[in-house]
Amino acid sequence: MGQKLIDNIDRVHTTEMGVCRIRRNLGLGDIDVVAWCKEKILDPKSRIERQGKNWYVHMDGCVITVNASSYTIITGHMQSKNLEA
């Protein structure tokens, strides 16, 4: 389903604030956040879905949110382990 996102992987980017937010939310430390996110997007085990104006990439217990028109990585966060409640 996320073939359009994969086809436009070279356009995927984020802002300085996005880098800080993603690092903090996912505990990534001092790495290239955009490269890390692109790697996750391209991973065949990732589940990519589009809802409204965003792409959601699910993998390894986290979710990356990418704007569908600008290809800006908005945020990343850990998925809740308890989805029942």
N, C-alpha and C positions, 0 to 999 in steps of 0.2 A: 504493500500500500504506500510506502514512503519512497517510491522510486523517484519522484520529482525532487525530494530533498536530497537523495543520494546523487542524482544527476547534477545537482547544483552545489555539491560539497565545497567547491572552490569559492563559493560566495559566502559560506558560513563564517561569521565573525561575532565579536561582542565588543562591548564598551569597557573602559577601565573599571567603572562601577560594577559591570557584569562579572569581570574577572574576580574582583574582590568578593562579590556575593556568592559566586559558584565555589570558589576556594573555601570560603567559610562554611557554606551549607554542606559541602561534600567532604570537607577535611582533606583537601588535595595538597596543601603545602605549596612549595615554590616550584611549580611545574608550568608548562605551557598549557593553559586551560583550553584554548581553542583547539590545539592539536589533540588533546585528550578527548574532548567532546567529539571531534571529527572521527577519531578512532572508534569511539562507542557507536556513533551513527552508522559507520560502515561495517560494524561487526555483524555477521550474519545471524547471530543469536539475539540481536536487538529486535524489539517489537516497536515499530513506528506507526503512529496513527495521527490523523489530522482531525482536530476538533475546532471548528470555527476558524479563527485567524492564526492558530498555532499548530505546530507539529509537536508531538510528545514522543520522546524516545525512551523506552523502558528497557533497562538491562542492569544486571548485577545489583539489584536492590535499589536503584536510583532512577530518577526521571529527569531528563533534560528537556527544557521547553525552548523551542525555536520559533520565531515569528515567521509565518509562511510567506509573507511578501518581501520582507527585507533580509531574511535569513540571519537575523540577529539572534544569538543565543541570549535568551532573557534570563533564565535561571536554571539551576539544577538543585535537586533536593533528594533526600533519602525517602523511599517509599515507606509508608507505615507498614509495620510487620503484622499488625492486627487490623485487617480490613473488615472485620465483622462489626461490631458495635454499631 
